[in-house]
Every structure is written in C-alpha cells, then in structure tokens.
Amino acid sequence: MSFTYSLILFFTVIICLIASFDRRIRFNRHFAAFFKAAVLVAVPFIAWDIYFTSIGVWWFNTDYTVGIKIAGLPLEEILFFIFIPFSCVFTYFTIDKYYPWKFLSAFNNILVFASVIILAVVALLNVDKIYTLVTAVVTIATLLYLHFIARAEWITKASAVFLLLMLGFFPVNGILTGSFIAHPIVNYNPKDFLGIRMFTIPVEDAVYGYAQFLLVLYFFKQFQKQQNNENKNNL
C-alpha cells in the first residue's frame, strides 16, 4: 500500500523510458535537454505545490507513500514533476518525428484566443477559489508568452498531443484522486476549486497539467537547439 504512488510513477514512465533507446526514436540522445527543461519548470511548480499544501488547498494521504517528505511534500510528489513530463514529452517527440502535422499551426490563433478568453472568464468569476484562479492565470500567461513572444508554431500540435495523453491522464490522475482505491492519495479543499470533476479528477488538474506540459516542451525545444548548435560547433 505504501508503494502505491511510487508504482503509479514507475508504470507511467517505464515503457517510455525503454522505448527511448529504440533506434527508430533515439529519444535517449535528448535526455540532457529534457532533464534541464523538466527541472527548470519543476522548480516553480514544486514551490506552488509546497505553498498550496502548507495552506491546505490540497494534502496527501501518506498511507500510499513511502514516508519520505521534502518541504512537506512526499518524495513521490517531487518525482511526479520529472516522471510525468518525461512520458508526455517523449510522446510528443515520437509523434512529431513521424507525423509533423504542420497544418495545425494555422489554428494557433483560434486556440490561444479561445482558451485565454474562457480561462479569463473562469478566473474572474472565481477569484475566491485559489486553485482555479492560479491555474487559470498561469495557463493564460503560458499561452500568451508562447504565442506572442516565443512565436511557437507548435501550440495546436502540442494541444492535440495533450488530448491523446488524456488516455493516460485519466487512469494516473484517477488513482491519485481516488478512483480504483479506497481513499484518494491527493485530497482537495472543496472551497478552493470549482468542484467540477472528471470522474474523481478536478478539472483544474487537466489545465494545470496542460500548462506544465507546454512549458516543459518549450524549454525542451530550446535546450535541443542549444545542444544542436554546440554539436555543429564541435564539428
């Protein structure tokens, strides 16, 4: 029982990790770029996690963890910010390798403007719900930065991949929030979020995961470019 959260992380990442060494994919060549991107994004997200845990927005059932805590968070929760993005970025990398889907860039404007408007309305109507508000604001800021400053052409493509990733999101987050087990591993204060759940998963979790995925992917691509430039200079 105490290894439940650890096993969730293990089974989430193991297949992607093994497949990374497949000669047709060779994602292992990009481990350094991924790790730097994941850690860079993990730092503010872990700080967010620590703060929300300290004020009771959510808390963890330690019956399902190994008992090691760092700054009030279970060790597994810290590893979550590396393991889950790994599987997500690996999936994007693999799909992008074989299916560029360049036509999707034409929908970036529509996707960003629609998402920002919806999230802004939700935030304004729920300023008293801190999880809802902060998640909406962070996601708005992420989308605006990627679209207008970074000029990322892959936003819609990444969003399409994220929809595919929902096939894994539901069982993983479902278990964390109480599906298939006696008690949730992660518990939420009902005063701090909308109360809309996808099965047992707060809808905010999906938006939170979306912002995290976009940010890790952005920095992964940046570190990839840096790595490629260094390799060219060394030739």
N, C-alpha and C positions, 0 to 999 in steps of 0.2 A: 504493500500500500504506500509506503514512504517513497517508493521509486516511481510512482505514477507520473509525476511531472517530468522526471528525467527520461522515462520511456517515451513519453509523447515527443519530446525533443529528439531523441535518438531515432525513432521511426520516421520522423519528419525529414531528417537530414540524410540518413544513411544511403538511401537509393541514389539521391542526387550526388552525394559525395563519391560513391563508387563510379557512377556514370561520368563524373568529371574527368576521369582518366581514359575514357573511351577515345580512341584515336580519331574518330569522326567528329568529336566535340572539342576535346583538349581544353576544357574549362580550367583544368589544373594550372595551366600557364598563366591564368589570371587571378590566382589565389591572392597574391600580394595586393593587387588593385582592389579586389573585393574586400579583403580584411581591413585595409586602410579606410575604405568608404564606410564599411559597416561600423567600425569603431568611432569614426567621426560623427556619424548620425546617432549612434547609440548613446554617446555622452549626454546630449541634451534630453534625449528621450528617457534615459535612466534617471536623470535629475528630475524630470517631470514625474516619473513613476515613484521616486522616493518621496517627493513632496505630496503627491496625492495619497500615498499610503500613510504618510505622517498625519494628514488631516482627516483621514477616514473616508475618502472618496471611494476607495476600494481596499480590501485586505485579503490575506491569503490564509487558506486552511493548511497549516503546516503538517497535518496528518499525511498529506500527499507529497511532501517534500523530504529531502534527506536531512534537513535540520540546520544546514549551514546558511547563515544570514550575512549579508553585506549591506551596511547602511539601512538596515530594516527590511531589505528585500531578500527573499530566498535566492540561493545561488542559481537555481533554475531560471528564475525571472531575469537575471542578468544575462545568462546564456541565450535566453529567448531572443535577445536583440542581435545575436550573431547567427544562430541556427536558422531561424525563420527567414530572415533576409537572404541567407545563402540559398535556400531552396527556391525562393522567389526569383532572385537574380539569375540563378542557374537556368531556371525555366525560361525566363525572358531571353537569355543568351542563346539557348538552344533553338527556340522558336525563331529568333531573329536570324540565326545562321542559315536556316533553310527556308524561312518564309519572311522576307523583308517587309511585306505589307506597306510599301511606301505610299500607296494611295490613301492610307488612313490619315496622313499628315494634313490632308485637306479638311479634316473635321476638327482640327485643333481649336480653332476659334469658337466654334459652336460648343464643343465640350467644355472649354475653360469658362466661357461666359455663362453658360447654363449652370455649371457647377458652382461658380462663385456667387451667382445670384441666389440659388437655392440655399447654399450654406450661409450666406449673409442674412437671409430672412430667418433661417432657423436660429442663428446666433442672436439676432436682435429680439426674437420672441422668447428666448430662453437664457437671458443674461443671469438668471438666478441659478442656473444649472451649470456648475463649473466644468464638468466633463464635456458636456455638449458644447458649451461656449468655447473652451480652449481648443477642442478638437476641430471645430469649425474654423476658428481663426487661423490655426496652424496650417490647415489644409488650404484655406484661401491664400495665405501668404506663399505657400509652396507652389501652387498653381500659377499665381501671378508672377513669381520670380522666374519659374521655368519658362513661361510663355513670353513674357515681355522683356526680361533681362537676359536670361540664358538662351532664349530663342530655340528652345528644344523642339525639334521636329517630331519627336517620338512620343509625345504625351498621349495621343489617342491610341497608338500601338501598345504602349505600356498599360493603358487602361483596359484594353481588350485582353491582354495577357492576365491582368489582375482579375478580370471576370473568370477566366479559366482557373486561376488559382483559388477561386472561391470553392472549387470542388474539394480542395484540401483544407481550406479555411474552416468550413463548417464542421468537419469531424474534430479538427485540432482545437479550435476555439470552443466547439460544443462541449468537449470533455472538460476543458478548463472552466467553463461556466456552468457545469452541472449535468450535461447530457451523458447518459450511459453510466454514470457513477452516482453513489448515494448522496454526496454533497458536493457543491461547487468547490473547485480549487481557488478560484478568484470570486470574491463576493463584492457587490456594488451597493453603495448607499443610494436608495431609491430617490432621495432628494436631489441628487447630483447629476442625473441623466434623464433622458426623455421617458424611459420606461418602455420604449418600443424594442421588442426583442425578436430576433430571427431564431425561432426555437428558443434556446436559452441564451443566445448571444445578443448583447446590447448592440443596436445598430451603430452606435458610436465606435465600437471596436473595428468595424469594417472600414470606417472613414479614417480612423487612427492608423490602421494597417496600410491603407492606400497612401496616405501622406508619407509614412515611413518608407514604403516601397519606392515611391517616386524619388525621394531624397537619396536613398542608398544607390539607386540606379543612376541618378545624375552624377554623383561623386565617383561611382564605379567607372562610368564612361570617361570622366575627367582623368582619373588615375590611369586608365587604359591608354589614353592619348599620351600622357606623360611617359608611360613605360615604352610605348612605341617610338616616341621621339628619342628617348635615351638609347634604345636599341639601334636606331638609324645612325645616331652619332657615334656609336661604338664600332660601326662597320668600317 
